Amino acid sequence: MKKDIHPQMKLVTVKCACGAEHRFYTTRDTIRIDVCSNCHPLYRGQGAAGLVIDAEGRIEKFKRRYEGVEY
């Protein structure tokens, strides 16, 4: 194999928008994510119930937006 062609792997701290930090090996210096296992509804044990509330809000918003529109 050729020497010095592979990037160096570093142990970095990945920071989530919720404030949680996780450590991973990567070639990047820093990583920021929006959702992690601490703040995602499926990982927190809320299951589909946490997502249904969001879907209901989107449906109501859609109905309000197109309330007077006829096909």
C-alpha positions as CSV (number, residue, x, y, z in Angstrom):
1,M,0.0,0.0,0.0
2,K,1.0,3.6,-0.6
3,K,2.1,5.5,2.5
4,D,0.6,8.8,3.6
5,I,-2.5,8.7,1.3
6,H,-5.1,8.3,4.0
7,P,-6.5,11.2,6.0
8,Q,-5.7,11.3,9.7
9,M,-8.5,10.3,12.0
10,K,-9.1,12.5,15.0
11,L,-11.2,12.0,18.1
12,V,-13.5,15.0,18.1
13,T,-16.5,16.2,20.2
14,V,-19.7,16.3,18.2
15,K,-22.1,19.0,19.5
16,C,-25.8,18.9,19.1
17,A,-28.2,21.8,19.0
18,C,-29.8,20.5,22.3
19,G,-26.4,20.9,24.1
20,A,-25.4,17.2,24.2
21,E,-21.9,16.2,23.3
22,H,-20.7,12.9,21.8
23,R,-17.2,11.8,20.9
24,F,-16.4,10.2,17.5
25,Y,-13.5,9.6,15.3
26,T,-13.5,11.6,12.1
27,T,-11.3,13.5,9.6
28,R,-13.0,16.8,10.4
29,D,-12.0,19.1,13.2
30,T,-15.5,20.0,14.5
31,I,-19.0,18.6,13.8
32,R,-22.3,20.2,14.8
33,I,-25.6,18.4,14.4
34,D,-29.3,19.4,14.7
35,V,-30.7,16.1,16.2
36,C,-29.1,13.5,18.4
37,S,-30.2,10.5,20.4
38,N,-30.8,12.7,23.4
39,C,-33.3,15.0,21.7
40,H,-34.9,12.9,18.9
41,P,-38.5,11.8,19.9
42,L,-38.0,8.2,18.7
43,Y,-34.8,7.8,20.8
44,R,-36.3,9.4,23.9
45,G,-39.1,6.8,24.0
46,Q,-42.0,8.9,22.8
47,G,-42.2,6.8,19.7
48,A,-44.6,7.9,17.0
49,A,-46.6,10.0,19.5
50,G,-44.0,12.7,19.4
51,L,-44.2,12.8,15.6
52,V,-48.0,12.8,15.4
53,I,-48.2,16.1,17.2
54,D,-45.9,17.7,14.7
55,A,-47.9,16.1,11.8
56,E,-51.2,17.4,13.2
57,G,-49.7,20.9,13.4
58,R,-48.7,20.8,9.7
59,I,-52.1,19.5,8.6
60,E,-53.9,22.3,10.5
61,K,-51.5,24.9,8.9
62,F,-52.2,23.4,5.5
63,K,-56.0,23.6,6.1
64,R,-55.8,27.3,7.2
65,R,-53.6,28.2,4.3
66,Y,-55.9,26.7,1.7
67,E,-59.2,27.2,3.5
68,G,-61.0,29.3,0.8
69,V,-59.4,27.7,-2.3
70,E,-61.8,25.7,-4.6
71,Y,-60.6,23.1,-7.0
